[in-house]
């Protein structure tokens, strides 16, 4: 039997997998970053049990990495993400952080 906290953590993982793999590789410039932040958050917030998503794309890092055409492909190194998932009264807070050049999604708290 799966507990409510375990199911809430599973739901958080599904949301992160969806967010990252749906948007990774998107052509992005510093000018288009704010609209993509909103689109990513709003898309994931449509999923069940997702209470809040905060996406922050580092526009300065984008500008530094941009190619001759002024854009770069979105990867985890350009963004910070936090999510709050609520399942059956259990709140899971998560975040994506870079570790050794790799984006890791992790549970911050289960309340």
C-alpha positions as a Python dict, from the first residue, in 0.01 Angstrom:
ca = {
    (1, 'X'): (0, 0, 0),
    (2, 'X'): (131, 342, -94),
    (3, 'X'): (107, 615, 169),
    (4, 'X'): (-26, 963, 94),
    (5, 'X'): (322, 1120, 141),
    (6, 'X'): (471, 864, -98),
    (7, 'X'): (200, 933, -357),
    (8, 'X'): (251, 1309, -316),
    (9, 'X'): (624, 1267, -381),
    (10, 'X'): (547, 1053, -686),
    (11, 'X'): (315, 1325, -817),
    (12, 'X'): (595, 1580, -771),
    (13, 'X'): (831, 1361, -974),
    (14, 'X'): (578, 1331, -1255),
    (15, 'X'): (541, 1709, -1269),
    (16, 'X'): (918, 1766, -1281),
    (17, 'X'): (968, 1503, -1550),
    (18, 'X'): (695, 1661, -1756),
    (19, 'X'): (829, 2013, -1712),
    (20, 'X'): (1189, 1932, -1789),
    (21, 'X'): (1143, 1696, -2080),
    (22, 'X'): (863, 1893, -2240),
    (23, 'X'): (1060, 2219, -2253),
    (24, 'X'): (1429, 2116, -2269),
    (25, 'X'): (1566, 2212, -2607),
    (26, 'X'): (1327, 2502, -2659),
    (27, 'X'): (1498, 2786, -2851),
    (28, 'X'): (1525, 3072, -2604),
    (29, 'X'): (1658, 3427, -2589),
    (30, 'X'): (1676, 3669, -2297),
    (31, 'X'): (1381, 3855, -2448),
    (32, 'X'): (1159, 3546, -2471),
    (33, 'X'): (1251, 3406, -2127),
    (34, 'X'): (970, 3573, -1928),
    (35, 'X'): (697, 3441, -2156),
    (36, 'X'): (846, 3090, -2146),
    (37, 'X'): (865, 3104, -1765),
    (38, 'X'): (493, 3179, -1753),
    (39, 'X'): (405, 2915, -2014),
    (40, 'X'): (601, 2647, -1831),
    (41, 'X'): (444, 2726, -1494),
    (42, 'X'): (92, 2749, -1633),
    (43, 'X'): (126, 2425, -1830),
    (44, 'X'): (243, 2223, -1531),
    (45, 'X'): (-9, 2384, -1295),
    (46, 'X'): (-283, 2230, -1513),
    (47, 'X'): (-187, 1886, -1384),
    (48, 'X'): (-374, 1731, -1090),
    (49, 'X'): (-249, 1808, -739),
    (50, 'X'): (-13, 2083, -859),
    (51, 'X'): (-72, 2392, -646),
    (52, 'X'): (213, 2616, -760),
    (53, 'X'): (509, 2623, -997),
    (54, 'X'): (775, 2892, -1003),
    (55, 'X'): (1015, 2898, -1298),
    (56, 'X'): (1301, 3146, -1300),
    (57, 'X'): (1512, 3156, -1616),
    (58, 'X'): (1851, 3325, -1580),
    (59, 'X'): (1840, 3585, -1857),
    (60, 'X'): (2199, 3695, -1793),
    (61, 'X'): (2328, 3340, -1840),
    (62, 'X'): (2120, 3312, -2158),
    (63, 'X'): (2276, 3628, -2297),
    (64, 'X'): (2625, 3502, -2222),
    (65, 'X'): (2559, 3164, -2385),
    (66, 'X'): (2362, 3287, -2687),
    (67, 'X'): (2491, 3194, -3030),
    (68, 'X'): (2536, 3426, -3328),
    (69, 'X'): (2159, 3423, -3381),
    (70, 'X'): (2090, 3545, -3028),
    (71, 'X'): (1945, 3233, -2875),
    (72, 'X'): (2033, 2914, -2692),
    (73, 'X'): (1850, 2587, -2626),
    (74, 'X'): (1692, 2565, -2282),
    (75, 'X'): (1863, 2330, -2037),
    (76, 'X'): (1856, 2297, -1661),
    (77, 'X'): (2160, 2519, -1621),
    (78, 'X'): (1952, 2822, -1721),
    (79, 'X'): (1663, 2779, -1479),
    (80, 'X'): (1557, 2734, -1122),
    (81, 'X'): (1226, 2566, -1052),
    (82, 'X'): (1022, 2520, -736),
    (83, 'X'): (693, 2333, -710),
    (84, 'X'): (432, 2275, -447),
    (85, 'X'): (222, 1959, -478),
    (86, 'X'): (-74, 1886, -250),
    (87, 'X'): (-217, 1535, -233),
    (88, 'X'): (-473, 1425, 28),
    (89, 'X'): (-360, 1695, 271),
    (90, 'X'): (13, 1626, 221),
    (91, 'X'): (220, 1912, 80),
    (92, 'X'): (543, 1835, -103),
    (93, 'X'): (784, 2118, -179),
    (94, 'X'): (1042, 2050, -447),
    (95, 'X'): (1315, 2228, -637),
    (96, 'X'): (1550, 2175, -925),
    (97, 'X'): (1914, 2254, -861),
    (98, 'X'): (2231, 2205, -1061),
    (99, 'X'): (2477, 1958, -915),
    (100, 'X'): (2804, 1889, -1095),
    (101, 'X'): (2656, 2033, -1415),
    (102, 'X'): (2343, 1817, -1401),
    (103, 'X'): (1987, 1933, -1314),
    (104, 'X'): (1863, 1737, -1014),
    (105, 'X'): (1505, 1748, -899),
    (106, 'X'): (1471, 1700, -526),
    (107, 'X'): (1217, 1697, -248),
    (108, 'X'): (1277, 1986, -9),
    (109, 'X'): (998, 1912, 240),
    (110, 'X'): (703, 1685, 301),
    (111, 'X'): (447, 1847, 529),
}
